[in-house]
Amino acid sequence: MKRAKILVLPGDGIGPEVVRATLPILEKVASAGGIRCDVTEALAGGCSIDQHGIPLTDEVLRQAKKVDAVMLGAVGGPAWDQLPHETRPERALLGLRSGLKLFANLRPAQIIPALLAASTLKAEVVEGIDLLVVRELTGGIYFGKPRGVKTIGSGDKMEKKGYNTEVYQTSEIVRIARVAFEAARLRKKKVTSVDKANILESSILWREVVAGVAKDYPDVQLENMYVDNCAMQLVRNPRQFDVIVTTNLFGDILSDEAAMLTGSIGMLPSASLGIKKNRFGCAQGMYEPVHGSAPDITGKGLANPLATILSAAMLLRYSLGLEAGAQRIEAVVSQVLAQGYRTADLGGAEGQRLSTDEMAKRVLEAV
């Protein structure tokens, strides 16, 4: 049996609860596919700050670079909100993305029929949604320089000035565009490139480069859309979208909007893929639920583990090459929900409302 090295970073809040509920499912399905998971656990985020004084240590990053995939729970919480920006828990995410060169974030948003009524939009608007947001992850305004806050002026005209830089190079745009077009080829063959080319020079380059890449994919339709229009269209007519490709900043916002179309952010997985190939010939990646650390429900058994379970399915698909196993998990999640079982965030009838561990157990027994 092959062996896969998995680094688990449970993180903060409900992160440890949902990750530890998910691991038996990952291990069972991987084993059925002929792969044994060798799991190592480490600290990242607020728990790392408490232990080591920083959100991500060099040793944890070193470990992450050596494994086939990383599974992350969630980071952050009010306990660390007063720390300087550069030492807050969320910096662990940026450090992992940068250190592992994870340039492509994939966030699927698909309506599960059993949860159609959970969406805040009308059923006729969201029924049949199946879209994928491909977000560039290591460039743009989150990493661009110069950046900072400085004092300008003097005397009674003294004030502070905050600044960031949105910057993209051709090579960064090409590689993320190719991820989007390759994904679209396996789906409905349509890519919507989202930018702000009527205002931003970086978006003018973005649109130009994406159009060039599109010439290599004549079987895939390309449309361009401004980000403000895309935000409106996602709630007006979300079924028009197949694959959305966009910048780091725009993708951060639009992927959360797309997530809520499905009824609960607790249902949405994500994959962050890098350039490096692992020992299985697949992309080294980091997998995490879209939801946050939810400190208000930590330790109460109320957390929805399904986004993390579906993230494990993406890990099987993209980093271990086990497509059948990924599909099995996804089918079982739909099956359990169709049977009426819910976590607190999804509502549900009395007697069918399950705790974090109970929901994970239902999935584990059926895979």
VMD Tcl script that draws the C-alpha trace (Angstrom):
set ca {
  {0.00 0.00 0.00}
  {1.26 3.48 -0.89}
  {1.74 5.98 1.92}
  {0.69 9.63 1.82}
  {2.18 12.20 4.17}
  {-0.50 14.57 5.43}
  {0.20 17.56 7.70}
  {-2.83 18.52 9.79}
  {-3.12 22.05 11.18}
  {-6.33 22.07 13.25}
  {-5.91 25.73 14.16}
  {-8.30 27.71 16.37}
  {-11.94 27.74 17.43}
  {-13.95 24.97 15.82}
  {-10.98 24.02 13.61}
  {-9.81 21.13 15.81}
  {-13.38 19.80 16.11}
  {-14.13 19.63 12.39}
  {-10.66 18.39 11.40}
  {-10.57 15.57 13.92}
  {-14.10 14.53 12.94}
  {-12.98 14.39 9.31}
  {-9.71 12.46 9.59}
  {-11.27 8.98 10.00}
  {-13.27 9.55 6.81}
  {-10.20 10.65 4.87}
  {-8.19 7.69 6.14}
  {-10.95 5.15 5.40}
  {-11.56 6.31 1.83}
  {-7.84 6.70 1.06}
  {-7.22 3.17 2.37}
  {-9.96 1.82 0.10}
  {-8.05 3.44 -2.77}
  {-4.79 1.77 -1.78}
  {-3.21 4.67 0.11}
  {-2.38 4.83 3.80}
  {-2.36 8.31 5.33}
  {0.55 9.09 7.67}
  {-0.81 12.07 9.60}
  {1.31 14.59 11.50}
  {-0.28 17.39 13.54}
  {1.20 20.84 14.16}
  {0.22 24.35 15.29}
  {-0.72 27.33 13.14}
  {-2.69 30.48 13.85}
  {-3.66 31.71 17.29}
  {-2.66 28.48 19.02}
  {0.84 28.90 17.57}
  {0.97 32.48 18.84}
  {0.08 31.25 22.33}
  {2.75 28.54 22.20}
  {5.54 30.15 20.15}
  {4.71 33.85 19.91}
  {4.19 33.78 16.12}
  {1.36 32.43 13.91}
  {3.57 30.16 11.79}
  {6.98 28.85 12.79}
  {9.77 28.03 10.37}
  {9.63 24.42 11.55}
  {5.94 24.03 10.66}
  {6.53 25.58 7.25}
  {9.44 23.18 6.75}
  {7.16 20.26 7.61}
  {4.51 21.56 5.22}
  {6.97 21.66 2.33}
  {7.80 17.96 2.78}
  {4.29 16.48 2.80}
  {1.92 15.50 0.00}
  {-0.91 17.67 1.29}
  {-1.89 19.95 4.16}
  {-5.29 19.95 5.87}
  {-6.20 23.12 7.77}
  {-9.09 23.75 10.16}
  {-9.53 27.46 10.83}
  {-7.45 30.27 12.32}
  {-8.19 33.43 14.26}
  {-10.54 34.69 16.93}
  {-11.19 37.66 19.22}
  {-8.43 36.57 21.61}
  {-5.86 37.78 19.10}
  {-7.69 40.73 17.51}
  {-5.62 43.33 19.35}
  {-2.27 42.04 18.07}
  {-0.33 44.00 15.44}
  {-1.48 43.16 11.92}
  {1.76 41.40 10.98}
  {1.53 38.96 13.90}
  {-2.18 38.07 13.85}
  {-3.29 34.44 13.28}
  {-4.36 35.05 9.68}
  {-0.73 35.69 8.76}
  {-0.24 31.92 9.04}
  {-2.44 31.48 5.97}
  {-0.44 34.00 3.97}
  {2.80 32.39 5.11}
  {1.65 28.93 4.04}
  {0.35 30.16 0.69}
  {3.55 32.04 -0.03}
  {5.93 29.40 1.35}
  {4.25 26.52 -0.49}
  {3.70 28.65 -3.63}
  {-0.03 27.89 -3.56}
  {-1.13 30.10 -6.42}
  {-4.57 28.68 -7.27}
  {-7.53 28.62 -4.89}
  {-10.49 26.52 -6.04}
  {-13.84 27.04 -4.35}
  {-16.79 25.07 -5.71}
  {-20.32 26.28 -5.00}
  {-22.97 23.71 -5.77}
  {-26.55 23.42 -4.58}
  {-27.30 20.11 -2.92}
  {-31.00 19.43 -3.69}
  {-31.80 18.61 -0.05}
  {-30.59 22.09 0.99}
  {-32.40 24.09 -1.67}
  {-34.65 25.72 0.94}
  {-31.63 26.74 3.05}
  {-30.53 29.42 0.59}
  {-31.60 32.97 1.34}
  {-32.50 33.37 -2.35}
  {-35.59 32.01 -4.08}
  {-35.43 28.35 -5.08}
  {-35.96 29.20 -8.75}
  {-32.86 31.43 -8.66}
  {-30.42 29.00 -7.03}
  {-31.69 25.61 -8.18}
  {-29.05 23.86 -10.28}
  {-26.13 26.12 -9.27}
  {-22.79 24.44 -10.02}
  {-19.95 26.91 -10.31}
  {-16.26 27.05 -9.47}
  {-14.36 30.17 -8.38}
  {-10.68 30.04 -9.33}
  {-8.88 32.72 -7.33}
  {-5.26 33.79 -7.87}
  {-3.70 33.39 -4.46}
  {-0.11 34.64 -4.26}
  {-0.17 37.95 -6.12}
  {-2.23 41.10 -6.16}
  {-2.85 43.58 -3.39}
  {-2.38 41.09 -0.54}
  {1.29 40.65 -1.41}
  {2.15 43.72 -3.47}
  {4.70 46.28 -2.31}
  {5.01 49.03 -1.25}
  {2.50 48.65 1.58}
  {2.14 50.11 5.05}
  {0.88 52.92 7.24}
  {2.90 56.08 7.73}
  {2.48 59.55 9.15}
  {2.42 62.47 6.73}
  {2.20 66.22 7.15}
  {3.11 68.19 10.25}
  {1.55 70.21 12.99}
  {-2.23 70.41 12.87}
  {-2.15 68.87 9.38}
  {-0.46 65.68 10.52}
  {-2.37 62.50 9.65}
  {-1.84 58.84 8.84}
  {-1.79 57.35 5.36}
  {-2.42 53.67 4.59}
  {-1.42 52.18 1.25}
  {-1.26 48.86 -0.61}
  {-0.23 47.91 -4.12}
  {-2.21 45.84 -6.60}
  {0.34 44.30 -8.95}
  {0.34 41.36 -11.37}
  {2.89 39.95 -13.80}
  {2.07 38.20 -17.05}
  {3.35 34.83 -15.80}
  {1.09 34.95 -12.72}
  {-1.96 35.62 -14.85}
  {-1.10 32.95 -17.40}
  {-0.78 30.15 -14.85}
  {-4.05 30.92 -13.04}
  {-5.89 31.35 -16.34}
  {-4.70 27.91 -17.47}
  {-6.05 26.36 -14.26}
  {-9.43 27.91 -15.01}
  {-9.55 26.84 -18.66}
  {-8.44 23.29 -17.82}
  {-11.17 23.08 -15.17}
  {-13.77 24.43 -17.60}
  {-12.86 21.75 -20.14}
  {-14.07 19.14 -17.64}
  {-17.24 21.07 -16.86}
  {-19.54 23.22 -19.03}
  {-16.72 24.80 -21.06}
  {-17.20 28.42 -20.04}
  {-14.80 30.80 -18.26}
  {-15.83 34.18 -16.89}
  {-12.80 36.38 -16.25}
  {-13.57 39.02 -13.64}
  {-11.61 42.29 -13.42}
  {-11.98 46.06 -13.19}
  {-10.37 46.92 -16.51}
  {-12.34 50.16 -16.85}
  {-10.41 51.59 -13.89}
  {-7.31 49.57 -12.96}
  {-4.18 49.21 -15.10}
  {-3.47 45.84 -13.47}
  {-6.89 44.69 -14.69}
  {-6.18 45.93 -18.21}
  {-3.16 43.62 -18.26}
  {-5.23 40.83 -16.66}
  {-7.86 40.99 -19.41}
  {-5.25 41.14 -22.17}
  {-3.31 38.11 -20.87}
  {-6.42 35.98 -20.22}
  {-7.58 36.67 -23.79}
  {-4.22 35.40 -25.04}
  {-4.47 32.19 -23.00}
  {-8.01 31.64 -24.30}
  {-6.63 31.17 -27.81}
  {-5.16 27.85 -26.64}
  {-8.64 26.68 -25.61}
  {-10.90 27.20 -28.64}
  {-13.42 24.74 -27.18}
  {-13.98 26.95 -24.10}
  {-16.07 30.12 -24.19}
  {-14.50 33.20 -22.59}
  {-16.47 36.17 -21.32}
  {-15.15 39.21 -19.46}
  {-17.10 40.83 -16.64}
  {-16.41 43.74 -14.31}
  {-16.29 42.75 -10.65}
  {-19.21 44.93 -9.56}
  {-21.41 43.45 -12.28}
  {-20.29 39.94 -11.32}
  {-21.27 40.56 -7.70}
  {-24.73 41.56 -8.88}
  {-25.08 38.68 -11.37}
  {-24.18 36.11 -8.71}
  {-27.41 36.93 -6.86}
  {-29.45 37.77 -9.95}
  {-28.68 34.78 -12.19}
  {-25.99 32.51 -10.70}
  {-26.72 29.63 -13.09}
  {-25.07 31.57 -15.91}
  {-21.64 30.86 -14.39}
  {-19.43 27.81 -14.84}
  {-15.83 28.78 -13.93}
  {-15.02 32.25 -12.60}
  {-11.34 33.25 -12.65}
  {-10.20 36.40 -10.92}
  {-7.61 38.19 -8.82}
  {-6.74 37.59 -5.19}
  {-8.82 40.46 -3.79}
  {-11.85 40.01 -6.04}
  {-11.76 36.25 -5.57}
  {-11.70 36.61 -1.80}
  {-14.95 38.57 -1.92}
  {-16.78 36.76 -4.72}
  {-16.04 33.28 -3.40}
  {-17.70 34.14 -0.08}
  {-20.70 35.56 -1.92}
  {-20.94 32.41 -4.05}
  {-20.67 30.30 -0.89}
  {-23.78 31.86 0.64}
  {-25.84 31.06 -2.46}
  {-25.76 27.45 -1.32}
  {-27.39 28.12 2.04}
  {-24.53 27.75 4.49}
  {-20.87 28.67 4.47}
  {-20.49 25.54 6.60}
  {-20.97 23.48 3.44}
  {-18.22 24.98 1.29}
  {-14.78 23.36 0.82}
  {-11.69 24.81 -0.80}
  {-8.40 23.68 -2.30}
  {-5.24 25.75 -2.71}
  {-2.89 24.20 -5.25}
  {0.76 24.90 -5.91}
  {3.27 24.49 -8.70}
  {5.09 21.66 -6.94}
  {4.13 18.06 -7.68}
  {4.04 15.62 -4.78}
  {5.14 11.98 -4.69}
  {1.89 10.93 -6.38}
  {2.54 13.16 -9.37}
  {-0.32 15.40 -8.26}
  {-0.38 18.99 -7.03}
  {0.82 19.63 -3.50}
  {-2.10 21.43 -1.94}
  {-3.68 22.84 1.19}
  {-7.30 22.01 1.93}
  {-9.59 23.90 4.28}
  {-13.25 24.77 4.84}
  {-14.35 28.23 3.77}
  {-15.90 29.03 7.16}
  {-14.01 30.74 9.95}
  {-13.10 29.66 13.48}
  {-16.56 30.49 14.93}
  {-15.37 30.99 18.53}
  {-18.96 31.53 19.71}
  {-19.81 27.84 19.15}
  {-16.43 26.30 19.95}
  {-16.68 23.19 22.10}
  {-20.49 22.99 21.89}
  {-20.71 20.29 19.22}
  {-22.60 22.67 16.93}
  {-20.00 23.06 14.17}
  {-20.88 21.72 10.73}
  {-18.06 19.34 9.66}
  {-19.31 18.89 6.10}
  {-17.19 21.65 4.54}
  {-14.08 20.03 6.02}
  {-15.25 16.57 4.92}
  {-15.77 17.91 1.39}
  {-12.34 19.54 1.57}
  {-10.96 16.07 2.31}
  {-12.69 14.90 -0.87}
  {-10.83 17.61 -2.78}
  {-7.57 16.43 -1.16}
  {-8.23 12.93 -2.46}
  {-8.98 14.30 -5.93}
  {-6.23 16.85 -6.43}
  {-3.32 15.62 -4.27}
  {-3.76 11.84 -4.14}
  {-5.39 11.22 -7.53}
  {-8.32 9.29 -6.00}
  {-11.22 10.63 -8.06}
  {-13.50 7.71 -7.21}
  {-12.90 8.25 -3.50}
  {-13.64 11.97 -3.81}
  {-16.88 11.27 -5.63}
  {-17.83 8.69 -2.99}
  {-17.53 11.22 -0.17}
  {-19.48 13.85 -2.12}
  {-22.25 11.35 -2.91}
  {-22.51 10.24 0.72}
  {-22.74 13.83 1.98}
  {-25.66 14.41 -0.40}
  {-27.20 11.11 0.70}
  {-27.01 11.91 4.42}
  {-28.57 15.32 3.85}
  {-31.30 13.80 1.67}
  {-32.17 11.58 4.64}
  {-33.00 14.74 6.57}
  {-29.99 14.93 8.88}
  {-28.73 18.41 9.65}
  {-26.33 20.32 11.87}
  {-27.56 23.36 13.77}
  {-26.60 25.86 11.05}
  {-28.79 24.01 8.54}
  {-31.91 23.84 10.70}
  {-33.77 20.54 10.36}
  {-36.43 18.71 12.31}
  {-36.05 17.76 15.96}
  {-34.53 14.30 16.22}
  {-32.58 14.72 12.99}
  {-30.38 17.58 14.17}
  {-26.90 16.18 14.75}
  {-23.78 17.28 16.58}
  {-20.43 17.69 14.83}
  {-19.32 14.17 15.68}
  {-22.71 12.62 14.95}
  {-22.81 14.10 11.45}
  {-19.28 12.94 10.73}
  {-20.16 9.46 12.02}
  {-23.09 9.25 9.61}
  {-20.76 10.00 6.72}
  {-18.05 7.65 7.99}
  {-20.45 4.72 8.26}
  {-21.72 5.23 4.71}
  {-18.49 5.75 2.77}
}
mol new
graphics top color blue
foreach p $ca { graphics top sphere $p radius 0.5 }
foreach p [lrange $ca 0 end-1] q [lrange $ca 1 end] { graphics top cylinder $p $q radius 0.2 }
display resetview
